[in-house]
């Protein structure tokens, strides 16, 4: 099966309608893409992270399968939800690791560490601080929050993000700059 956006969208729609064959055809295509995203994301995590890319994709898959009543609109909708779920998985793991440790889960982290290089690989509180800031951004500008989520948490490039949200790369670059500036201010110590 080709993995063109229109083919993927057709499979997603058929799956939404209850077609089990569509799910069987969809899984190999989606798995490869999600694993690629997970590999990119896990490069930002600490070396001793309990999740490996395959486990992250499997955890993501379990959460996606639980989306029983989901009516998939298209490829962008699917990967947008996948990015949100991937973010939640990583944040949940950071919270679990941070539990019982001293420190404020909303501790400040610099934007350069938080959004350019990645959170401190040994500091789950950095992931939590970025998550809290991203939640605040989502209340102000959901599209910018989604772009940050796709770029940072899902590890997509500008071009991949543009494709997923159906915007031009130029628009994504502009919105990414604005979101980073806002988050920079929010994450300052």
Residue frames relative to the residue before (quaternion, step in Angstrom):
aa qw qx qy qz dx dy dz
X 1.0000 0.0000 0.0000 0.0000 0.00 0.00 0.00
X 0.4457 -0.6618 0.5334 0.2807 3.55 -1.04 0.77
X 0.3073 -0.7556 0.5457 0.1922 3.55 -1.11 0.60
X 0.2205 0.7782 -0.5557 0.1921 3.57 1.03 0.74
X 0.6538 -0.5320 0.3575 0.4021 3.58 -1.16 0.53
X 0.6743 0.4921 -0.3168 0.4504 3.61 0.92 -0.80
X 0.6318 0.5139 -0.3361 0.4731 3.62 1.03 -0.72
X 0.6541 0.5083 -0.3081 0.4679 3.55 0.95 -0.87
X 0.6406 0.5207 -0.3206 0.4644 3.57 0.97 -0.83
X 0.6447 0.5158 -0.3249 0.4612 3.59 0.95 -0.84
X 0.6562 0.5006 -0.3140 0.4693 3.59 0.94 -0.81
X 0.6434 0.5239 -0.3207 0.4568 3.57 0.98 -0.82
X 0.6507 0.5023 -0.3111 0.4770 3.58 0.97 -0.85
X 0.6564 0.5020 -0.3156 0.4665 3.59 0.92 -0.87
X 0.6296 0.5231 -0.3317 0.4689 3.60 1.02 -0.80
X 0.6330 0.5390 -0.3227 0.4524 3.58 0.98 -0.88
X 0.6959 0.4617 -0.2611 0.4841 3.55 1.10 -0.70
X 0.6304 -0.5878 0.3174 0.3954 3.58 1.28 0.16
X 0.4444 0.6955 -0.4557 0.3331 3.60 1.23 0.23
X 0.3148 -0.7814 0.5138 0.1621 3.60 -0.33 1.27
X 0.6013 0.5611 -0.3590 0.4413 3.61 1.10 -0.63
X 0.6221 0.5405 -0.3386 0.4541 3.57 1.05 -0.75
X 0.6376 0.5196 -0.3260 0.4660 3.58 1.00 -0.80
X 0.6506 0.5162 -0.3176 0.4576 3.59 0.95 -0.82
X 0.6782 0.4670 -0.2856 0.4903 3.60 1.04 -0.73
X 0.6565 0.5448 -0.2954 0.4301 3.55 1.10 -0.77
X 0.6287 0.6101 -0.3430 0.3388 3.57 0.85 -0.95
X 0.6900 0.4673 -0.3290 0.4442 3.67 0.71 -0.84
X 0.6556 0.5101 -0.3120 0.4612 3.59 1.00 -0.79
X 0.6983 0.4653 -0.2615 0.4770 3.56 0.84 -1.00
X 0.6176 0.5613 -0.3469 0.4280 3.58 0.97 -0.81
X 0.6584 0.5101 -0.3174 0.4535 3.60 0.86 -0.90
X 0.6793 0.4855 -0.2905 0.4673 3.56 0.91 -0.93
X 0.6734 0.4885 -0.3007 0.4663 3.59 0.90 -0.88
X 0.6340 0.5222 -0.3332 0.4630 3.60 1.02 -0.72
X 0.6198 0.5326 -0.3325 0.4708 3.57 1.05 -0.76
X 0.6539 0.4953 -0.3019 0.4857 3.59 0.96 -0.87
X 0.6574 0.5106 -0.3102 0.4593 3.59 0.94 -0.89
X 0.6197 0.5351 -0.3465 0.4578 3.60 0.97 -0.77
X 0.6575 0.5072 -0.2995 0.4699 3.54 0.94 -0.92
X 0.6785 0.4945 -0.2886 0.4603 3.57 0.92 -0.93
X 0.6901 0.4982 -0.2959 0.4336 3.59 0.85 -0.91
X 0.5307 0.6079 -0.4176 0.4177 3.60 1.18 -0.29
X 0.6671 0.5036 -0.2860 0.4686 3.58 1.21 -0.53
X 0.6298 0.5642 -0.3273 0.4217 3.57 1.21 -0.35
X 0.6545 -0.5065 0.3839 0.4096 3.54 -1.28 0.36
X 0.6393 -0.5690 0.3711 0.3605 3.56 -1.19 0.59
X 0.7503 0.3846 -0.2168 0.4921 3.59 1.01 -0.75
X 0.2490 0.7819 -0.5338 0.2043 3.60 1.17 0.47
X 0.4737 -0.7064 0.4517 0.2694 3.56 -0.91 0.91
X 0.6686 0.4325 -0.3094 0.5199 3.58 1.21 -0.28
X 0.1736 -0.7131 0.6663 0.1322 3.52 -1.13 0.75
X 0.7093 -0.4721 0.2792 0.4428 3.63 -1.12 0.41
X 0.6534 0.5090 -0.3287 0.4538 3.60 0.90 -0.83
X 0.6609 0.4953 -0.3083 0.4720 3.59 0.95 -0.84
X 0.6210 0.5351 -0.3389 0.4617 3.60 1.04 -0.74
X 0.6616 0.4871 -0.3063 0.4808 3.59 0.94 -0.85
X 0.6517 0.5085 -0.3264 0.4585 3.60 0.94 -0.80
X 0.6347 0.5082 -0.3232 0.4842 3.58 1.00 -0.81
X 0.6374 0.5193 -0.3097 0.4776 3.57 1.00 -0.86
X 0.6401 0.5327 -0.3182 0.4530 3.56 0.94 -0.89
X 0.6518 0.5155 -0.3179 0.4564 3.59 0.92 -0.88
X 0.6752 0.4724 -0.3006 0.4802 3.57 0.99 -0.75
X 0.6346 0.5255 -0.3339 0.4579 3.59 1.05 -0.70
X 0.6440 0.5235 -0.3231 0.4548 3.57 0.94 -0.85
X 0.6350 0.5340 -0.3247 0.4541 3.59 1.12 -0.63
X 0.5666 0.5784 -0.3858 0.4423 3.59 1.26 -0.17
X 0.0051 -0.8753 0.4833 -0.0178 3.56 0.84 1.04
X 0.7576 0.3826 -0.2116 0.4846 3.58 0.86 -0.84
X 0.4063 0.7318 -0.4603 0.2959 3.58 1.24 0.26
X 0.1705 -0.7343 0.6469 0.1153 3.53 -1.02 0.84
X 0.2518 -0.7951 0.5378 0.1231 3.53 -0.22 1.31
X 0.3109 -0.7717 0.5301 0.1636 3.54 -0.77 1.04
X 0.7688 -0.1992 0.1848 0.5788 3.55 0.94 -0.92
X 0.7605 -0.3657 0.2907 0.4510 3.53 -1.37 -0.07
X 0.6496 0.5284 -0.3153 0.4466 3.58 0.93 -0.92
X 0.6373 0.5247 -0.3197 0.4652 3.57 0.96 -0.84
X 0.6609 0.5175 -0.3012 0.4524 3.57 0.90 -0.92
X 0.7324 0.4143 -0.2533 0.4773 3.59 0.73 -1.02
X 0.5734 0.5617 -0.3812 0.4586 3.59 1.17 -0.43
X 0.6734 0.4629 -0.2926 0.4965 3.57 0.93 -0.86
X 0.6170 0.5416 -0.3468 0.4536 3.59 1.01 -0.77
X 0.6490 0.5090 -0.3205 0.4658 3.60 0.97 -0.81
X 0.6405 0.5142 -0.3281 0.4666 3.60 0.98 -0.80
X 0.6789 0.4845 -0.2958 0.4656 3.57 0.89 -0.90
X 0.6203 0.5304 -0.3441 0.4642 3.60 1.02 -0.76
X 0.6333 0.5238 -0.3246 0.4682 3.57 0.98 -0.83
X 0.6645 0.5061 -0.3105 0.4538 3.59 0.87 -0.91
X 0.6282 0.5360 -0.3353 0.4535 3.58 0.99 -0.80
X 0.6954 0.4664 -0.2779 0.4708 3.58 0.83 -0.99
X 0.6432 0.5022 -0.3246 0.4782 3.60 1.02 -0.73
X 0.6287 0.5287 -0.3371 0.4600 3.61 0.98 -0.81
X 0.6618 0.4922 -0.3055 0.4758 3.59 0.97 -0.81
X 0.6362 0.5127 -0.3302 0.4725 3.59 1.04 -0.74
X 0.6388 0.5203 -0.3256 0.4638 3.59 0.99 -0.81
X 0.6581 0.5069 -0.3148 0.4592 3.57 0.91 -0.90
X 0.6669 0.4931 -0.3019 0.4701 3.59 0.97 -0.81
X 0.6815 0.4946 -0.2752 0.4639 3.54 1.07 -0.80
X 0.5272 0.6506 -0.4104 0.3610 3.60 1.14 -0.55
X 0.8054 0.2601 -0.2078 0.4904 3.52 -0.92 0.90
X 0.6273 0.4956 -0.3542 0.4853 3.59 1.23 -0.14
X 0.5195 -0.6079 0.4882 0.3496 3.52 -1.21 0.42
X 0.5712 0.5936 -0.4513 0.3432 3.49 -1.26 0.41
X 0.4993 -0.6500 0.4990 0.2813 3.48 -1.24 0.54
X 0.4163 -0.7150 0.4885 0.2771 3.61 -0.69 0.97
X 0.6882 0.4278 -0.2865 0.5112 3.57 1.21 -0.32
X 0.2130 0.8034 -0.5271 0.1770 3.58 1.17 0.51
X 0.4992 -0.6719 0.4632 0.2913 3.54 -1.08 0.71
X 0.0557 -0.7632 0.6436 0.0137 3.51 -1.18 0.73
X 0.4915 -0.6658 0.4568 0.3263 3.58 -0.95 0.72
X 0.5872 -0.5938 0.4211 0.3539 3.53 -1.15 0.64
X 0.6100 0.5575 -0.3648 0.4290 3.57 1.01 -0.72
X 0.6733 0.4463 -0.2861 0.5154 3.56 1.00 -0.81
X 0.7311 0.4943 -0.2480 0.3996 3.53 0.81 -1.03
X 0.8375 0.2080 -0.0945 0.4964 3.58 0.81 -0.88
X 0.6876 0.4594 -0.3101 0.4691 3.58 1.10 -0.30
X 0.7968 0.2824 -0.1439 0.5144 3.55 0.69 -1.07
X 0.5228 -0.5661 0.4195 0.4797 3.57 1.07 -0.85
X 0.6190 -0.5343 0.3910 0.4225 3.54 -1.15 0.39
X 0.6445 -0.4772 0.4074 0.4369 3.53 -1.27 0.34
X 0.4457 -0.7427 0.4325 0.2503 3.54 -0.55 1.17
X 0.7207 0.3915 -0.2562 0.5115 3.59 1.18 -0.30
X 0.6925 0.4700 -0.2626 0.4801 3.60 1.25 0.01
X 0.2328 -0.7975 0.5406 0.1324 3.60 -0.10 1.23
X 0.5710 0.6024 -0.3913 0.3975 3.59 1.13 -0.48
X 0.5807 0.5630 -0.3806 0.4483 3.62 1.16 -0.47
X 0.6369 0.5047 -0.3219 0.4857 3.59 0.96 -0.83
X 0.6647 0.5050 -0.3044 0.4587 3.58 0.96 -0.85
X 0.6436 0.5130 -0.3252 0.4657 3.61 0.97 -0.79
X 0.6480 0.4962 -0.3178 0.4826 3.58 0.97 -0.80
X 0.6372 0.5305 -0.3293 0.4518 3.58 0.97 -0.80
X 0.6583 0.5004 -0.3137 0.4667 3.62 0.92 -0.86
X 0.6543 0.5027 -0.3106 0.4719 3.58 0.95 -0.85
X 0.6498 0.5165 -0.3132 0.4615 3.57 0.99 -0.81
X 0.6230 0.5251 -0.3392 0.4702 3.59 1.04 -0.69
X 0.6418 0.5027 -0.3203 0.4825 3.61 1.03 -0.75
X 0.6374 0.5189 -0.3290 0.4650 3.59 0.98 -0.80
X 0.6328 0.5518 -0.3350 0.4276 3.60 0.97 -0.81
X 0.6385 0.5119 -0.3420 0.4619 3.60 1.07 -0.57
X 0.7000 0.4494 -0.2593 0.4907 3.58 1.16 -0.59
X 0.8009 -0.0495 0.0836 0.5909 3.57 0.91 -0.92
X 0.2597 -0.8137 0.5003 0.1419 3.59 0.04 1.27
X 0.6430 0.5304 -0.3426 0.4334 3.61 0.99 -0.73
X 0.6526 0.4937 -0.3214 0.4766 3.59 0.95 -0.80
X 0.6310 0.5224 -0.3347 0.4657 3.57 0.99 -0.77
X 0.6463 0.5151 -0.3195 0.4636 3.58 0.98 -0.78
X 0.6364 0.5191 -0.3234 0.4700 3.58 1.01 -0.80
X 0.6397 0.5006 -0.3260 0.4836 3.60 0.95 -0.82
X 0.6427 0.5370 -0.3170 0.4451 3.56 0.94 -0.90
X 0.6921 0.4668 -0.2779 0.4752 3.58 0.89 -0.92
X 0.6948 0.4705 -0.2818 0.4653 3.59 0.92 -0.90
X 0.7780 0.3688 -0.1942 0.4701 3.58 0.75 -1.03
X 0.7761 0.3642 -0.2114 0.4694 3.58 0.60 -1.08
X 0.7461 0.3552 -0.2299 0.5141 3.61 0.96 -0.74
X 0.4199 -0.7571 0.4267 0.2617 3.58 1.26 -0.18
X 0.3695 0.7428 -0.4892 0.2691 3.60 1.15 0.47
X 0.4952 -0.6254 0.5140 0.3153 3.54 -1.20 0.56
X 0.6925 -0.4298 0.3524 0.4598 3.58 -1.30 0.09
X 0.6795 0.4991 -0.2911 0.4521 3.58 0.88 -0.96
X 0.6584 0.4960 -0.3103 0.4735 3.60 0.95 -0.83
X 0.6371 0.5186 -0.3214 0.4710 3.57 1.00 -0.82
X 0.6355 0.5309 -0.3251 0.4567 3.57 0.95 -0.87
X 0.6553 0.5099 -0.3067 0.4654 3.56 0.97 -0.84
X 0.6762 0.5050 -0.2979 0.4462 3.59 0.89 -0.92
X 0.7766 0.3291 -0.1856 0.5041 3.62 0.88 -0.88
X 0.4167 -0.7474 0.4346 0.2807 3.57 1.32 0.17
X 0.4878 0.5892 -0.4648 0.4460 3.52 0.85 1.11
X 0.5781 -0.5710 0.4362 0.3866 3.55 -1.24 0.24
X 0.6069 -0.5463 0.4153 0.4010 3.60 -1.15 0.47
X 0.6085 0.5597 -0.3504 0.4400 3.58 1.06 -0.70
X 0.6505 0.5020 -0.3076 0.4798 3.59 0.97 -0.85
X 0.6427 0.5188 -0.3250 0.4605 3.57 0.96 -0.85
X 0.6428 0.5181 -0.3287 0.4586 3.61 0.92 -0.85
X 0.6609 0.5026 -0.3069 0.4651 3.59 0.93 -0.90
X 0.6909 0.4702 -0.2840 0.4701 3.60 0.83 -0.96
X 0.6091 0.5467 -0.3377 0.4648 3.59 1.10 -0.73
X 0.6504 0.5071 -0.3131 0.4709 3.61 0.96 -0.87
X 0.6679 0.4966 -0.3026 0.4644 3.59 0.91 -0.91
X 0.6611 0.5009 -0.3073 0.4665 3.58 0.91 -0.90
X 0.6469 0.5136 -0.3232 0.4618 3.60 0.95 -0.83
X 0.6434 0.5157 -0.3305 0.4592 3.58 0.97 -0.81
X 0.6556 0.4982 -0.3114 0.4744 3.58 0.93 -0.86
X 0.6835 0.4801 -0.2815 0.4724 3.58 0.89 -0.93
X 0.5725 0.5806 -0.3744 0.4415 3.59 1.10 -0.65
X 0.6728 0.4856 -0.2894 0.4773 3.54 0.92 -0.94
X 0.6728 0.5129 -0.2913 0.4466 3.59 0.92 -0.87
X 0.7569 0.4138 -0.2048 0.4625 3.58 0.98 -0.81
X 0.4270 0.7084 -0.4639 0.3174 3.57 1.27 0.11
X 0.4923 -0.6515 0.4823 0.3171 3.60 -1.00 0.78
